[in-house]
């Protein structure tokens, strides 16, 4: 059984987020990516495999070297998901603000505050 990884799994790990950040500026070789972290090259390769499976990274051969390129289109899925909840929480906070204002006004009228 093959497990398809999604973009949410990719960004769940801080090391993978750092890798994405680094290669979003410019394509880097595997060695350049690995040198930036205090983990083994094998661990970086596992992270890159997950990022590749999610479609956030593409590996390109250029001569003898393999370059990691960011493909950030997949992050639109995350942005849409976050936006949905941002709107939800903004409306909740607006309702709370209205409620607190009503309580303050009522307390001022009653002279209890």
N, C-alpha and C positions, 0 to 999 in steps of 0.2 A: 504494500500500500504506500503510495507516494503522498506525502503531505505537502500541500501547496502553501507556501508561506505568503503572508500578506504584508503590506507596507506598515501596518501597525506593529507587527512583530519586529520589523526592521528597526523602527525608531524607538522601540521599547528599551533598547540597550544603549547606555551612554557612550560606549566605545564606538558603536555603529553610527551614532549621531555625530560623533567627532570625525569619523572617517568621511561621512557624507559632507560635512562642512569643509573638510580639507580638499576633497576632490571636486567640490562644486566650484572652486575658484579656478582650477586648472586640472587637466588629466595628470595623474601621477603614476609612476611605476609602482609595482607591488613592493619593491624594496624601499622606495621613498615613503610609502604609507607605513610600512612596518617599522621603519626607523623612528617615526614620530611617536611610537608607543612603547611603553615598558612592559610589553608582553611578547611572547614568542611569535616568530613569523608564522608558525602553524596556527596560532590563535587568531592572528590577523587574517590568515587565509580562510579560516572558518567563518569569520565575520563577513569577509568579502563574498563567500559562497552564499550566505543568507541574503546579503544585499543584492546579489546577482539574481537569485531565485525570485526575489520580490520585484525585480525590474528597476531597482533604483541605481544599479551600477551595470555598466557594460564593460567587458574586457576586450581590449583591442590589441592585436599584435602589430608591433611596428619594429621591423627588423628582428633583433633577438629579444627585445623587451616587450613585456605586456603592460599596457597602460590601463588604468582604471578611470573610466569616465562616468560622471554623474548623469543620471537621467531622472530629473526631478519632477517630471509630469505626474508620476504616481502620487506625489504629495498632495495633489488636488483632492484626492479622496479624503485625506486627513483634514485638509483645510475645510472641506464641506462638512465633515463630521463635527469639527470644532465649532464652526460657525453656527450650526444648528443649536448646540448647547450654549454658546455665547448668547444668542438671542433669548433662549429660555431663561438663563440666569439674569440677564439684564431686565427682563420683564418681572422676574421675582423680586429683584432689588428695587425696582421702581414701585412695585406694590407695597413693599416693606417701607419705603420712604414715605409713601402716601399715608400709610397706617400710622407711622411714627409722628408725622406732621399733625394728623388728626388728634392723636393722643395729646401732643403738646398743646394744641389749640384748646382742647377740652380742659386740660389742666389749668391753662391760663384763665379760661372762663370761670372755672370753679374756684380759682385762687389757691389751688393745691400745689403749685409749683413755684 
